[in-house]
Amino acid sequence: MIYRFRVILDNDTEDDVFRDLEIRETDTMEDLHNIITQSFGFDGMEMASFYISDDEWNQGEEIAMMDMSEAGNEVKMMNETIIKDIVHEASPKLIYVYDFLSMWTFYVELAEIVEEAQGTDYPNLMFVHGQIPDEAPDKSFEAEDDDAFNEFDDDLDIDDYENLDFDENWN
């Protein structure tokens, strides 16, 4: 079977930027990575990962290009993971991040599953819409106000050394 995906650049511009592509369900996630990078004009040499996503596009389990995990914290690898084992009708969405310095972020959604067409080479770029910008769209990770960004909600004044609860002669 052939999976048809729509891959949409996460950007805040007026123009939508997306690619529609086809790939065999038995190909690897690395094959999907390769067609995505090629279809958007990247050289494919930067680090990248897929993340399984839910209907609200929340980031879930990682499928990595290279194993950078620590011992005991195994991650799935793109070159060892078959597309149909990750993506199917019940779980049709992925987030794809390319180049962790620039953070190119794409929404990847399974649009359709069809029979293989005779004479078609796969993977296949079906449709191109929009031009990718020169730089990745900026991501805003800031809170509305500083109080929403308070990591420690304990009302301690860290400049008040007299009342901090620690033993200064601990070693």
N, C-alpha and C positions, 0 to 999 in steps of 0.2 A: 504494500500500500504506500501511497505518497501522501506526505503531510504538507499542507500549504500553510505557511506562516505569514503573518503581517508583523514586520519589525518596525517599530515607531521610535524615533529619536525623542527623548524626553527634553523638550525645550520650551521656553516661554515666549517664543516668537509667534508672529501672526501665521506664518506659513508652516503647514505640517510637512514633516520630512519622514517618509516611510518607504519601505521596500516590501514587495510581496515576493516570496520565494517558495520553491518546492524542493523537497528532499525526501529520500527514502526513509521510512520508519525504522529501518534496520541500520542506518548510518549512525555514526557516533556523534556525541555532543561536540567533539572537536571538528567534525565535518560541518556542523551547523555554525560553529564559531567561524570557520574559514569562509563560508559563503556570506555570512553577515559582514565580516571585515572587508571582503572583496567588493560586496555590493555598495558599501558606503565609502569605498576608496581608501581604506586604511591598508597599511602594509602587513598587518597581522603580527608584528614583532613585539607588541606590548603585552603585558600581563592582562588576563581577562578571567572572568568567572560568570557562570550562570547561577541564578538563585531561583529555586522553586517558589512560586508565588500563589497567593490565594486570589479570590475575586476582587479584593480591594487593593491589590498590588503590594501587599506586605511581603517583605523579603524573608524567605525561609531558608531551607537547607542549601548549602553551596555545592556547586559542581565546578571544581577548579581546573585551570589549565596546567598548573604545576603544583605539586604537593609541598606546601609551605607550612603544613600543620605540625604541631608538636606531637611527640609520642603519646599514644592513647587517645588522640583527638583526630581520628581518621576523617578524611573528606573524600567524596567521590571525585574521580578524575575524568576529564572530558574524553580522553582517548580510550578509556575503558568502559564508558557508559553509553549504552544504546538509547537513542532518542525515545523509542516507544516505551522503554522502562521508566522514563521520567515524565514524558508528556503524553497525555491521552485525553479523551473527551471529558473525563471527570476532573482532570487537572490540566487545563489547557494553557496556563500562563507561566511565563518566565520573566525574570529581570536579567538583563545582560549588561555587565559593566566591562568596558574596554579601556585600558590605560588608566591605572589607578592614580596617576598624577593628575591627569586631565579629567577623569571621571566621566567619560562618555557613557551615558546611561540610556538603555533602550528597553522598551516594553515589547516582549515577544509573545504573540498569541497564536495558538493553533486555530486557524480559520475553517479548515475543511480537510477531510480525509477522502482521497479519491483513488481510483485505479491508476496504475502506471500506464502512461500513454506510449504506444509504440513509436519508436523513432525519436523520443525525447531523451536528451542527456540530463542526468541528475547529478548534483543539485542544479537547479534551474532558476535563474532570476526572471521572474514573470513581469514585474511592473516596478517602475521607479517614479517616485513623486517627491519633488523638492530637492534642493541642494543643501548639503551639509555645510554648516557654517565653518569658518576658519578655525574657531576655537570652540571647545565644549561649552555649553550653556552653564552659567554660574549656578551653583547650588547654594541655597540659603539655609543654614543650619542654626540661625539665631532664634532665640526665644522672643516673644512679644515684649517682655520686660525682663529685667535682671532677676527678679524674684522667681520667675518660672525656670530660671537656669541654675538655681541654687542646688548644688549637688549634695550638700550636707544640710539637712534640715534639723539642726540640733541647738540652735541659738547660742552657740559658743563664740566668744570673742577670741580669736586666735592671737590677738596682740596682748591679751591680758594673761601674761605668763604665770602670775601668782595663783590663779584659779584653775589652771589646766591640771587635769588629773593624770600625771605621769611621774615616774620616779626618775629624776635627773641623774641618778647614780646607778642606772640599770646595768651597766656592764662592769 
